[in-house]
Amino acid sequence: SKTQVDLCDAANSVDAIVGSLAREKGVDLSIDVDSLDPVVVTDPNIVHKILVNLVSNAVKFTDSPGRVAASLVY
């Protein structure tokens, strides 16, 4: 179901999940939210799954030392 989702909270959640994998692999990870109003109305579970999948795949396929930068623009 749709509800208000703060993209800053979503980015922090993804960083908490994928950040340790990135550090272990020697990959610098940054996730930024570029928006004046980071709140969107959407399904929070789907947003979370998509972001975790995209960022974790980026880390997985980045050689060490490397850098992954994700920017959520709304």
C-alpha positions as CSV (number, residue, x, y, z in Angstrom):
1,S,0.0,0.0,0.0
2,K,1.1,3.6,-0.7
3,T,2.3,5.8,2.1
4,Q,4.7,8.7,2.6
5,V,8.3,7.7,2.3
6,D,11.2,9.9,3.2
7,L,13.9,9.3,0.7
8,C,16.6,10.3,3.2
9,D,15.4,7.6,5.5
10,A,15.4,5.1,2.6
11,A,18.9,6.1,1.6
12,N,20.1,5.7,5.3
13,S,18.5,2.3,5.4
14,V,20.2,1.1,2.3
15,D,23.5,2.5,3.5
16,A,23.1,0.6,6.8
17,I,22.5,-2.7,4.9
18,V,25.0,-2.4,2.0
19,G,27.6,-0.2,3.6
20,S,29.3,-3.0,5.5
21,L,29.6,-5.1,2.3
22,A,31.1,-2.1,0.6
23,R,33.6,-1.5,3.3
24,E,34.6,-5.2,3.5
25,K,35.2,-5.1,-0.3
26,G,37.1,-1.8,-0.2
27,V,34.5,0.1,-2.1
28,D,33.6,3.7,-1.1
29,L,29.8,4.0,-1.0
30,S,27.8,7.2,-1.0
31,I,24.1,7.6,-1.3
32,D,22.7,11.1,-1.6
33,V,19.2,12.5,-1.9
34,D,19.0,15.6,-4.2
35,S,15.6,17.1,-3.4
36,L,14.1,20.0,-1.6
37,D,11.2,17.8,-0.4
38,P,12.4,14.2,-0.1
39,V,9.0,12.8,0.8
40,V,7.2,10.8,-1.8
41,V,4.0,8.8,-1.7
42,T,4.7,5.2,-2.8
43,D,5.0,1.6,-1.6
44,P,7.9,1.7,0.9
45,N,8.7,-2.0,0.6
46,I,9.1,-1.8,-3.2
47,V,11.3,1.3,-2.9
48,H,13.5,-0.4,-0.3
49,K,13.8,-3.6,-2.4
50,I,14.7,-1.7,-5.6
51,L,17.3,0.5,-3.8
52,V,19.0,-2.4,-2.0
53,N,19.1,-4.4,-5.2
54,L,20.6,-1.6,-7.3
55,V,23.1,-0.5,-4.8
56,S,24.2,-4.0,-3.7
57,N,24.7,-5.0,-7.3
58,A,26.7,-1.9,-8.0
59,V,29.0,-2.7,-5.0
60,K,29.1,-6.4,-6.0
61,F,30.3,-5.6,-9.6
62,T,32.8,-2.8,-8.6
63,D,36.4,-3.7,-8.3
64,S,38.4,-2.8,-5.2
65,P,39.4,-0.1,-4.7
66,G,36.4,1.4,-6.2
67,R,33.6,3.9,-5.7
68,V,29.8,3.6,-5.9
69,A,27.8,6.8,-5.8
70,A,24.0,6.7,-5.9
71,S,21.9,9.9,-6.1
72,L,18.2,9.9,-5.5
73,V,16.7,12.7,-7.5
74,Y,13.0,13.7,-7.1
